[in-house]
Amino acid sequence: MTTDTAIQGAVHTFLTAKREEQVRFLAELIKVPSDNPPGDCAPHAARAAELLEGLGYTVERHVVPDALVKANGMISATNLIVRRSFGTGGPTIALNAHGDVVAPGEGWTVDPYAATVKDGWMYGRGVAVSKSDFASYTYALMALDELARQGVALNGTVELHLTYDEEAGGEIGPRWLLEQGLTKPDYAVSAGFSYGIVTAHNGCLHLEVEVRGKSAHAALPATGIDALEAATVILSWLYQHRAGYAATVSAVPGIGSPQLTVGLISGGINTNVVPDRITFRLDRRMIPEEQGATVEATLRQVIAAAAAERPEATVAVRRILLAEPLKPIAGTDRLTDTISRHATRILGEPVAAKGVPIYTDARHYAAAGVPTVLYGAGPHTIEEANAHRADERLPLSDLYKATEVMALTLVDLLMA
């Protein structure tokens, strides 16, 4: 077997025969809850490892130390690595998907953990983001095993990185694996959607602002220091600052402008008491052209200037999260071109590189100097998938197609 057409045919034939098995594999992953928060994800890792071992793979279980898990707001996390080497030499390619998911929330019309299939779509929490890519990447690797059995010469290593903290920031998933020296890939592909290859995405900064005043009886408010009044001044300044973001638009298609949202606020003692403490958290989305340190410094300056209008109150700012944007680096174009060629043929429409206004674990690979893109199973958009919403869903046809695209991409990279 030496021609591209013959290899494409062999991969298609093998994966077509495995479709029902692949769907059952994915369904088993959906049936084990892995909501984060609360982030008790070790049971899901145990089930995923069991399923992978049932397919004949050796699974490394890398338990994240409890103190580190708790410092990241979780209960348990075990990262999984499967390594499969072919021939001699060649690149190491990591395929990363995360098994932790957001909580189901309200509004579901089906059991979020039942993996219900209706009209060619599977429904369930995590089916699109991103347990589907446990299945697409695993069965793509199985297709390579089949080619090797048929005598196709492949050289290199494929690693499955199945991690469990993307919804909590990604610090103890891929980043931890890389920092511990447990992996050193030449390329990485992270979970995504079939109809676009993501080469850039937003970064994210979370800050917590604490405003402290002095409580007093509501009948004598002048004897206290109103923390809410001071916080309102700061919020006003932040919203005014945010209004200027629209003038800055990323050059990366699909990204848009920077964003700022105050998503959480708490404080006060009772209705009849001047509030002595107000805390709020803000989310600042950074476009790829921005750097986290500069963005944070600017926001701290805005908050300090606003606080100066109410000097009787004290203000403290604490960083909760800083996730730098994903940007293409040397070698990214090779991944993009290879995936694009196969995806365009198999999906029957142009599949090109783009950016997305979210942030993902992929940034950790790029930060370590590993060329990285996002690509995996899913419909055209996160909205169509109901990602992070009720009735999250995945077209099974897209699962099959994305798996075939990934298999052929791996073949190209291991035959070069």
C-alpha positions as CSV (number, residue, x, y, z in Angstrom):
1,M,0.0,0.0,0.0
2,T,1.8,3.1,-1.2
3,T,-0.6,5.5,-2.7
4,D,-2.5,8.2,-0.9
5,T,-5.8,7.0,-2.3
6,A,-5.2,3.4,-1.0
7,I,-4.4,4.7,2.5
8,Q,-7.4,7.0,2.5
9,G,-9.6,4.0,1.5
10,A,-8.1,1.8,4.1
11,V,-8.7,4.3,6.9
12,H,-12.2,5.0,5.7
13,T,-13.1,1.3,5.6
14,F,-11.6,0.6,9.0
15,L,-13.3,3.6,10.7
16,T,-16.7,2.9,9.0
17,A,-16.6,-0.6,10.5
18,K,-15.9,0.8,14.0
19,R,-18.6,3.5,14.1
20,E,-21.0,1.6,16.4
21,E,-18.2,0.7,18.7
22,Q,-16.9,4.3,18.7
23,V,-20.4,5.6,19.6
24,R,-20.6,3.1,22.5
25,F,-17.2,4.3,23.7
26,L,-18.3,7.9,23.7
27,A,-21.6,7.1,25.4
28,E,-19.7,5.4,28.3
29,L,-17.7,8.6,28.8
30,I,-20.9,10.7,28.9
31,K,-22.5,8.4,31.5
32,V,-19.8,9.2,34.2
33,P,-20.3,12.8,35.5
34,S,-17.2,15.0,35.7
35,D,-18.7,18.4,36.5
36,N,-16.1,21.0,37.3
37,P,-16.9,22.6,39.8
38,P,-17.0,20.7,42.0
39,G,-14.1,19.0,40.1
40,D,-14.1,15.4,41.5
41,C,-12.8,14.0,38.2
42,A,-10.7,11.0,39.3
43,P,-13.7,8.6,38.8
44,H,-14.1,9.7,35.2
45,A,-10.4,9.2,34.5
46,A,-10.6,5.7,36.0
47,R,-13.4,4.8,33.6
48,A,-11.7,6.3,30.6
49,A,-8.5,4.4,31.4
50,E,-10.6,1.2,31.8
51,L,-12.1,1.8,28.3
52,L,-8.7,2.5,26.7
53,E,-7.2,-0.6,28.3
54,G,-10.1,-2.6,26.9
55,L,-9.0,-1.5,23.4
56,G,-5.5,-2.8,24.1
57,Y,-3.7,0.4,25.1
58,T,-1.3,0.9,28.1
59,V,-2.6,3.9,30.1
60,E,-0.4,6.0,32.3
61,R,-2.3,7.4,35.3
62,H,-0.7,10.6,36.6
63,V,-2.4,11.6,39.8
64,V,-2.1,15.3,40.5
65,P,-1.1,15.9,44.2
66,D,-4.0,16.8,46.5
67,A,-2.6,20.1,47.6
68,L,-2.2,21.3,44.0
69,V,-5.7,20.0,43.1
70,K,-7.2,21.9,46.0
71,A,-5.3,25.0,45.3
72,N,-7.0,25.0,41.9
73,G,-10.4,24.7,43.4
74,M,-11.0,21.0,42.6
75,I,-11.4,17.7,44.5
76,S,-9.5,15.2,42.5
77,A,-7.7,15.0,39.1
78,T,-5.8,12.2,37.4
79,N,-4.3,13.0,34.0
80,L,-4.0,10.1,31.5
81,I,-1.3,9.5,28.8
82,V,-1.4,6.8,26.1
83,R,1.8,6.5,24.1
84,R,2.0,4.6,20.8
85,S,5.2,4.5,18.8
86,F,5.6,3.5,15.2
87,G,8.9,2.6,13.4
88,T,11.9,4.6,14.5
89,G,12.5,8.3,14.9
90,G,9.9,10.7,13.7
91,P,7.9,13.3,15.5
92,T,5.9,13.0,18.7
93,I,2.3,14.3,18.3
94,A,0.1,15.0,21.3
95,L,-3.7,14.9,21.0
96,N,-5.3,16.6,24.0
97,A,-8.9,16.5,25.1
98,H,-10.4,17.4,28.5
99,G,-12.8,15.3,30.4
100,D,-14.0,17.8,32.9
101,V,-17.2,19.6,32.0
102,V,-19.5,22.4,33.2
103,A,-22.4,21.4,35.4
104,P,-25.6,20.6,33.4
105,G,-27.7,23.4,34.7
106,E,-31.5,23.7,34.0
107,G,-33.5,23.3,30.8
108,W,-32.5,19.8,29.6
109,T,-35.1,17.8,27.7
110,V,-33.1,14.6,28.1
111,D,-31.0,13.1,30.9
112,P,-27.6,14.9,30.6
113,Y,-25.8,11.7,31.5
114,A,-27.7,9.2,29.4
115,A,-26.0,9.8,26.0
116,T,-29.3,9.8,24.3
117,V,-29.2,9.5,20.5
118,K,-31.9,11.3,18.5
119,D,-32.0,11.9,14.7
120,G,-28.3,11.3,14.3
121,W,-27.3,13.5,17.2
122,M,-25.9,12.4,20.6
123,Y,-27.1,14.5,23.6
124,G,-25.2,14.8,26.9
125,R,-23.1,17.0,29.0
126,G,-19.6,17.0,27.5
127,V,-20.5,15.3,24.3
128,A,-19.2,18.2,22.3
129,V,-16.8,19.8,24.8
130,S,-14.8,17.7,24.8
131,K,-15.4,14.0,25.5
132,S,-16.1,13.6,21.8
133,D,-12.4,14.0,21.2
134,F,-11.5,11.3,23.6
135,A,-13.3,9.2,21.0
136,S,-12.1,10.9,17.8
137,Y,-8.5,10.9,18.9
138,T,-8.6,7.3,20.2
139,Y,-10.1,5.9,17.1
140,A,-7.8,7.9,14.8
141,L,-5.0,6.2,16.7
142,M,-6.6,2.8,16.2
143,A,-6.7,3.5,12.4
144,L,-3.0,4.0,12.5
145,D,-2.5,0.7,14.3
146,E,-4.5,-0.9,11.5
147,L,-2.4,0.7,8.8
148,A,0.8,-0.5,10.6
149,R,-0.7,-4.1,10.6
150,Q,-1.2,-3.7,6.9
151,G,2.4,-2.8,6.3
152,V,2.3,1.0,6.0
153,A,5.6,2.4,7.2
154,L,5.0,5.0,9.9
155,N,7.7,6.7,12.0
156,G,6.9,8.6,15.2
157,T,4.8,8.6,18.3
158,V,1.2,9.5,19.0
159,E,0.3,10.5,22.6
160,L,-3.2,10.8,23.9
161,H,-3.3,13.4,26.7
162,L,-6.6,13.2,28.5
163,T,-6.8,15.9,31.2
164,Y,-9.3,17.2,33.7
165,D,-9.0,20.8,34.6
166,E,-9.8,22.9,31.5
167,E,-12.9,24.3,33.1
168,A,-10.9,25.4,36.1
169,G,-8.1,27.1,34.0
170,G,-5.9,24.3,32.8
171,E,-3.1,24.7,35.3
172,I,-2.9,21.1,36.4
173,G,-3.7,19.4,33.1
174,P,-1.4,20.0,30.1
175,R,0.7,22.6,31.8
176,W,1.4,20.2,34.7
177,L,2.3,17.3,32.3
178,L,4.7,19.6,30.5
179,E,6.3,21.0,33.6
180,Q,6.7,17.6,35.1
181,G,8.6,16.4,32.0
182,L,6.1,13.7,31.4
183,T,5.8,14.7,27.7
184,K,7.8,16.6,25.2
185,P,5.8,16.7,21.9
186,D,6.8,18.2,18.6
187,Y,3.2,19.0,17.7
188,A,-0.1,19.2,19.6
189,V,-3.7,19.1,18.6
190,S,-6.3,20.1,21.2
191,A,-10.1,19.6,21.1
192,G,-12.1,21.7,18.7
193,F,-14.8,21.7,16.1
194,S,-14.7,20.0,12.7
195,Y,-15.4,23.0,10.4
196,G,-12.6,25.2,11.5
197,I,-8.9,24.9,12.5
198,V,-8.2,27.2,15.4
199,T,-4.8,28.7,15.4
200,A,-5.4,31.6,17.7
201,H,-7.7,32.4,20.6
202,N,-8.3,34.9,23.3
203,G,-6.5,35.1,26.6
204,C,-8.3,35.7,29.8
205,L,-7.6,37.7,33.0
206,H,-9.7,37.3,36.2
207,L,-9.3,39.9,38.9
208,E,-11.0,40.1,42.3
209,V,-11.5,43.6,43.6
210,E,-12.2,44.0,47.4
211,V,-13.6,47.3,48.7
212,R,-13.6,47.8,52.4
213,G,-15.5,50.4,54.3
214,K,-17.0,50.6,57.8
215,S,-20.4,49.3,58.9
216,A,-23.0,51.6,60.5
217,H,-26.7,51.7,61.3
218,A,-28.7,52.8,58.3
219,A,-30.3,55.5,60.5
220,L,-26.8,57.1,60.9
221,P,-25.0,56.2,57.6
222,A,-22.6,59.1,58.0
223,T,-20.9,57.3,60.9
224,G,-19.8,54.5,58.5
225,I,-18.0,54.2,55.2
226,D,-20.2,52.8,52.4
227,A,-18.1,50.2,50.6
228,L,-20.9,49.8,48.0
229,E,-20.8,53.5,47.1
230,A,-17.0,53.2,46.6
231,A,-17.4,50.0,44.6
232,T,-20.0,51.7,42.4
233,V,-17.5,54.4,41.5
234,I,-14.9,51.8,40.5
235,L,-17.5,49.9,38.5
236,S,-18.5,53.1,36.7
237,W,-14.9,53.7,35.7
238,L,-14.4,50.2,34.5
239,Y,-17.5,50.3,32.3
240,Q,-16.4,53.7,30.9
241,H,-13.0,52.1,30.2
242,R,-14.7,49.1,28.5
243,A,-16.5,51.4,26.1
244,G,-13.2,52.1,24.4
245,Y,-12.5,48.5,23.5
246,A,-14.7,48.5,20.4
247,A,-12.1,50.7,18.6
248,T,-9.6,47.8,18.8
249,V,-10.3,44.8,16.6
250,S,-8.0,41.8,16.3
251,A,-6.5,41.1,12.9
252,V,-7.3,37.4,13.4
253,P,-10.7,36.5,11.8
254,G,-13.2,35.3,14.4
255,I,-11.7,37.1,17.4
256,G,-13.2,40.6,17.4
257,S,-12.5,43.1,20.1
258,P,-11.4,42.8,23.8
259,Q,-14.1,42.3,26.3
260,L,-14.7,43.0,30.0
261,T,-17.5,41.6,32.2
262,V,-18.1,41.9,35.9
263,G,-19.7,38.5,36.5
264,L,-19.8,38.1,40.3
265,I,-20.5,40.5,43.1
266,S,-21.1,40.0,46.8
267,G,-21.2,41.9,50.1
268,G,-23.3,43.7,52.7
269,I,-24.5,42.6,56.1
270,N,-28.2,43.4,56.1
271,T,-30.7,45.8,54.5
272,N,-30.4,48.2,57.5
273,V,-26.6,48.3,57.7
274,V,-24.1,50.3,55.7
275,P,-22.1,47.7,53.8
276,D,-18.6,47.4,55.1
277,R,-17.2,45.1,52.4
278,I,-18.0,44.5,48.7
279,T,-16.2,42.1,46.5
280,F,-16.5,41.7,42.8
281,R,-14.7,39.7,40.1
282,L,-14.1,40.8,36.5
283,D,-13.3,38.8,33.4
284,R,-11.1,40.5,30.8
285,R,-10.8,38.7,27.5
286,M,-7.6,39.6,25.6
287,I,-7.1,39.4,21.9
288,P,-4.0,37.7,20.5
289,E,-2.3,41.0,20.0
290,E,-2.4,41.8,23.7
291,Q,-0.2,40.7,26.6
292,G,-1.5,39.8,30.0
293,A,0.9,41.9,32.0
294,T,0.1,45.0,30.1
295,V,-3.7,44.4,30.3
296,E,-3.5,43.8,34.0
297,A,-1.4,46.8,34.7
298,T,-3.9,49.0,32.8
299,L,-6.9,47.7,34.7
300,R,-5.1,48.2,38.0
301,Q,-4.4,51.8,37.1
302,V,-8.1,52.4,36.2
303,I,-9.2,50.8,39.5
304,A,-6.6,52.9,41.5
305,A,-7.7,56.1,39.8
306,A,-11.4,55.4,40.6
307,A,-10.6,54.4,44.2
308,A,-8.9,57.8,44.6
309,E,-12.3,59.4,44.4
310,R,-13.3,57.6,47.6
311,P,-10.1,57.6,49.6
312,E,-11.9,56.8,52.8
313,A,-12.5,53.2,51.6
314,T,-9.6,50.8,51.0
315,V,-9.3,48.8,47.8
316,A,-7.3,45.6,47.2
317,V,-6.9,43.8,43.8
318,R,-6.0,40.1,43.5
319,R,-5.3,38.2,40.4
320,I,-7.4,34.9,40.1
321,L,-6.4,33.8,36.7
322,L,-4.1,34.8,33.8
323,A,-4.4,32.8,30.6
324,E,-2.3,34.2,27.8
325,P,-3.8,34.2,24.2
326,L,-2.9,31.4,21.8
327,K,-0.9,32.6,18.8
328,P,0.6,30.7,15.9
329,I,4.2,29.8,16.2
330,A,6.8,28.2,13.8
331,G,5.4,24.9,12.7
332,T,1.7,25.7,13.2
333,D,1.3,26.2,9.5
334,R,2.3,22.5,8.9
335,L,-0.5,21.3,11.1
336,T,-3.0,23.7,9.7
337,D,-2.2,22.9,6.0
338,T,-2.3,19.1,6.6
339,I,-5.6,19.2,8.5
340,S,-7.2,21.6,6.1
341,R,-6.4,19.5,3.1
342,H,-8.0,16.4,4.6
343,A,-10.9,18.2,6.2
344,T,-11.9,20.1,3.1
345,R,-12.1,16.9,1.1
346,I,-13.9,14.8,3.7
347,L,-16.4,17.5,4.9
348,G,-17.0,18.8,1.4
349,E,-16.5,22.5,2.1
350,P,-13.5,24.7,2.7
351,V,-12.0,24.3,6.2
352,A,-9.5,27.0,7.0
353,A,-7.7,28.5,10.0
354,K,-9.5,31.0,12.2
355,G,-9.5,32.4,15.7
356,V,-12.1,32.0,18.5
357,P,-12.9,34.4,21.3
358,I,-12.5,31.8,24.1
359,Y,-9.5,30.4,25.8
360,T,-8.4,26.7,26.1
361,D,-5.7,24.3,27.3
362,A,-4.0,24.6,23.9
363,R,-2.2,27.7,25.1
364,H,0.0,25.7,27.4
365,Y,1.5,23.7,24.5
366,A,2.2,26.8,22.5
367,A,3.7,28.5,25.5
368,A,6.1,25.6,25.8
369,G,7.1,26.1,22.1
370,V,5.0,23.3,20.7
371,P,3.1,24.2,17.4
372,T,-0.6,23.8,18.4
373,V,-4.0,24.0,16.8
374,L,-7.5,23.1,17.9
375,Y,-9.4,20.5,15.8
376,G,-11.8,17.8,16.6
377,A,-15.4,16.6,16.5
378,G,-18.3,19.0,16.4
379,P,-20.6,21.0,14.3
380,H,-19.9,24.4,12.8
381,T,-20.2,26.5,16.0
382,I,-20.4,26.1,19.7
383,E,-23.9,27.6,19.5
384,E,-25.1,24.8,17.2
385,A,-23.6,22.3,19.7
386,N,-25.3,23.9,22.7
387,A,-21.9,23.9,24.3
388,H,-22.1,24.8,28.0
389,R,-25.9,25.0,27.7
390,A,-28.8,22.6,28.1
391,D,-29.1,19.8,25.5
392,E,-25.5,19.8,24.5
393,R,-25.2,17.7,21.4
394,L,-23.0,16.3,18.7
395,P,-23.8,15.2,15.1
396,L,-22.4,11.6,15.0
397,S,-21.6,12.2,11.3
398,D,-19.2,14.9,12.4
399,L,-17.6,12.6,14.9
400,Y,-16.9,10.1,12.1
401,K,-15.6,12.7,9.8
402,A,-13.3,14.4,12.3
403,T,-11.9,11.0,13.3
404,E,-11.0,10.3,9.7
405,V,-9.5,13.7,9.2
406,M,-7.3,13.2,12.3
407,A,-6.2,9.7,11.3
408,L,-5.1,10.9,7.9
409,T,-3.4,14.0,9.4
410,L,-1.4,11.7,11.7
411,V,-0.5,9.5,8.7
412,D,0.9,12.4,6.8
413,L,2.9,13.6,9.8
414,L,4.3,10.2,10.5
415,M,5.2,9.4,6.8
416,A,7.0,12.7,6.1
